[in-house]
């Protein structure tokens, strides 16, 4: 459940796995 809140389900993991796996975390944790 914790992992599902971090992934971006709108991205196909076969097209861009980094965005699929990390985009949710990156958008919720901006670089200061």
Biopython code that builds the backbone (N, CA, C, O; Angstrom):
import numpy as np
from Bio.PDB.StructureBuilder import StructureBuilder

atoms = [
    (1, "UNK", "N", (0.824, -1.198, 0.000)),
    (1, "UNK", "CA", (0.000, 0.000, 0.000)),
    (1, "UNK", "C", (0.861, 1.253, 0.000)),
    (1, "UNK", "O", (0.521, 2.232, -0.663)),
    (2, "UNK", "N", (1.958, 1.241, 0.723)),
    (2, "UNK", "CA", (2.823, 2.421, 0.757)),
    (2, "UNK", "C", (3.483, 2.658, -0.592)),
    (2, "UNK", "O", (3.699, 3.803, -0.990)),
    (3, "UNK", "N", (3.798, 1.597, -1.285)),
    (3, "UNK", "CA", (4.437, 1.732, -2.594)),
    (3, "UNK", "C", (3.458, 2.288, -3.619)),
    (3, "UNK", "O", (3.844, 3.093, -4.466)),
    (4, "UNK", "N", (2.207, 1.873, -3.556)),
    (4, "UNK", "CA", (1.221, 2.343, -4.527)),
    (4, "UNK", "C", (1.004, 3.844, -4.450)),
    (4, "UNK", "O", (0.621, 4.456, -5.447)),
    (5, "UNK", "N", (1.236, 4.447, -3.306)),
    (5, "UNK", "CA", (1.086, 5.896, -3.200)),
    (5, "UNK", "C", (2.251, 6.637, -3.844)),
    (5, "UNK", "O", (2.156, 7.839, -4.092)),
    (6, "UNK", "N", (3.339, 5.941, -4.116)),
    (6, "UNK", "CA", (4.523, 6.575, -4.696)),
    (6, "UNK", "C", (4.613, 6.426, -6.212)),
    (6, "UNK", "O", (5.305, 7.211, -6.861)),
    (7, "UNK", "N", (3.930, 5.439, -6.792)),
    (7, "UNK", "CA", (4.046, 5.202, -8.228)),
    (7, "UNK", "C", (3.090, 6.102, -8.998)),
    (7, "UNK", "O", (2.115, 6.614, -8.448)),
    (8, "UNK", "N", (3.385, 6.282, -10.267)),
    (8, "UNK", "CA", (2.543, 7.055, -11.170)),
    (8, "UNK", "C", (1.863, 6.060, -12.100)),
    (8, "UNK", "O", (2.474, 5.593, -13.062)),
    (9, "UNK", "N", (0.615, 5.735, -11.824)),
    (9, "UNK", "CA", (-0.096, 4.718, -12.590)),
    (9, "UNK", "C", (-0.504, 5.194, -13.976)),
    (9, "UNK", "O", (-0.958, 4.389, -14.790)),
    (10, "UNK", "N", (-0.355, 6.483, -14.264)),
    (10, "UNK", "CA", (-0.689, 6.983, -15.595)),
    (10, "UNK", "C", (0.439, 6.729, -16.595)),
    (10, "UNK", "O", (0.257, 6.920, -17.797)),
    (11, "UNK", "N", (1.599, 6.300, -16.102)),
    (11, "UNK", "CA", (2.748, 6.005, -16.962)),
    (11, "UNK", "C", (2.858, 4.498, -17.131)),
    (11, "UNK", "O", (2.777, 3.746, -16.160)),
    (12, "UNK", "N", (3.044, 4.066, -18.366)),
    (12, "UNK", "CA", (3.232, 2.641, -18.649)),
    (12, "UNK", "C", (4.645, 2.240, -18.216)),
    (12, "UNK", "O", (5.615, 2.806, -18.720)),
    (13, "UNK", "N", (4.788, 1.283, -17.301)),
    (13, "UNK", "CA", (6.125, 0.914, -16.834)),
    (13, "UNK", "C", (7.026, 0.373, -17.945)),
    (13, "UNK", "O", (8.250, 0.407, -17.815)),
    (14, "UNK", "N", (6.446, -0.117, -19.018)),
    (14, "UNK", "CA", (7.264, -0.600, -20.140)),
    (14, "UNK", "C", (7.832, 0.560, -20.956)),
    (14, "UNK", "O", (8.840, 0.398, -21.644)),
    (15, "UNK", "N", (7.196, 1.724, -20.885)),
    (15, "UNK", "CA", (7.679, 2.890, -21.624)),
    (15, "UNK", "C", (8.721, 3.675, -20.834)),
    (15, "UNK", "O", (9.749, 4.070, -21.384)),
    (16, "UNK", "N", (8.462, 3.903, -19.554)),
    (16, "UNK", "CA", (9.385, 4.690, -18.738)),
    (16, "UNK", "C", (9.276, 4.209, -17.294)),
    (16, "UNK", "O", (8.472, 4.732, -16.521)),
    (17, "UNK", "N", (10.074, 3.227, -16.936)),
    (17, "UNK", "CA", (9.964, 2.634, -15.607)),
    (17, "UNK", "C", (10.359, 3.613, -14.507)),
    (17, "UNK", "O", (9.771, 3.589, -13.425)),
    (18, "UNK", "N", (11.343, 4.471, -14.761)),
    (18, "UNK", "CA", (11.752, 5.435, -13.738)),
    (18, "UNK", "C", (10.597, 6.353, -13.380)),
    (18, "UNK", "O", (10.324, 6.565, -12.199)),
    (19, "UNK", "N", (9.908, 6.907, -14.384)),
    (19, "UNK", "CA", (8.757, 7.782, -14.097)),
    (19, "UNK", "C", (7.655, 7.009, -13.410)),
    (19, "UNK", "O", (7.023, 7.531, -12.492)),
    (20, "UNK", "N", (7.404, 5.775, -13.828)),
    (20, "UNK", "CA", (6.372, 4.951, -13.202)),
    (20, "UNK", "C", (6.675, 4.738, -11.725)),
    (20, "UNK", "O", (5.793, 4.877, -10.878)),
    (21, "UNK", "N", (7.926, 4.401, -11.421)),
    (21, "UNK", "CA", (8.291, 4.035, -10.054)),
    (21, "UNK", "C", (8.548, 5.237, -9.146)),
    (21, "UNK", "O", (8.283, 5.159, -7.947)),
    (22, "UNK", "N", (9.054, 6.339, -9.683)),
    (22, "UNK", "CA", (9.533, 7.440, -8.838)),
    (22, "UNK", "C", (8.752, 8.738, -8.965)),
    (22, "UNK", "O", (8.926, 9.630, -8.135)),
    (23, "UNK", "N", (7.907, 8.874, -9.965)),
    (23, "UNK", "CA", (7.260, 10.157, -10.235)),
    (23, "UNK", "C", (6.382, 10.626, -9.083)),
    (23, "UNK", "O", (6.350, 11.820, -8.785)),
    (24, "UNK", "N", (5.682, 9.727, -8.438)),
    (24, "UNK", "CA", (4.836, 10.117, -7.313)),
    (24, "UNK", "C", (5.645, 10.649, -6.154)),
    (24, "UNK", "O", (5.263, 11.636, -5.525)),
    (25, "UNK", "N", (6.759, 10.004, -5.868)),
    (25, "UNK", "CA", (7.621, 10.470, -4.779)),
    (25, "UNK", "C", (8.245, 11.813, -5.135)),
    (25, "UNK", "O", (8.296, 12.715, -4.299)),
    (26, "UNK", "N", (8.715, 11.950, -6.360)),
    (26, "UNK", "CA", (9.360, 13.195, -6.786)),
    (26, "UNK", "C", (8.380, 14.364, -6.722)),
    (26, "UNK", "O", (8.752, 15.455, -6.289)),
    (27, "UNK", "N", (7.142, 14.152, -7.143)),
    (27, "UNK", "CA", (6.174, 15.248, -7.128)),
    (27, "UNK", "C", (5.755, 15.623, -5.709)),
    (27, "UNK", "O", (5.347, 16.761, -5.477)),
    (28, "UNK", "N", (5.845, 14.700, -4.760)),
    (28, "UNK", "CA", (5.478, 14.993, -3.374)),
    (28, "UNK", "C", (6.650, 15.453, -2.516)),
    (28, "UNK", "O", (6.456, 15.851, -1.368)),
    (29, "UNK", "N", (7.862, 15.403, -3.058)),
    (29, "UNK", "CA", (9.063, 15.799, -2.316)),
    (29, "UNK", "C", (9.929, 16.702, -3.185)),
    (29, "UNK", "O", (10.966, 16.267, -3.685)),
    (30, "UNK", "N", (9.516, 17.953, -3.369)),
    (30, "UNK", "CA", (10.285, 18.847, -4.242)),
    (30, "UNK", "C", (11.671, 19.139, -3.671)),
    (30, "UNK", "O", (11.873, 19.130, -2.457)),
    (31, "UNK", "N", (12.600, 19.391, -4.551)),
    (31, "UNK", "CA", (13.955, 19.747, -4.145)),
    (31, "UNK", "C", (13.924, 21.182, -3.625)),
    (31, "UNK", "O", (13.426, 22.074, -4.312)),
    (32, "UNK", "N", (14.448, 21.417, -2.425)),
    (32, "UNK", "CA", (14.388, 22.777, -1.848)),
    (32, "UNK", "C", (15.292, 23.751, -2.575)),
    (32, "UNK", "O", (15.352, 24.926, -2.212)),
]
sb = StructureBuilder()
sb.init_structure("model")
sb.init_model(0)
sb.init_chain("A")
sb.init_seg("    ")
for serial, (resi, resn, name, xyz) in enumerate(atoms, 1):
    if name == "N":
        sb.init_residue(resn, " ", resi, " ")
    sb.init_atom(name, np.array(xyz, "f"), 0.0, 1.0, " ", f" {name:<3s}", serial, name[0])
structure = sb.get_structure()
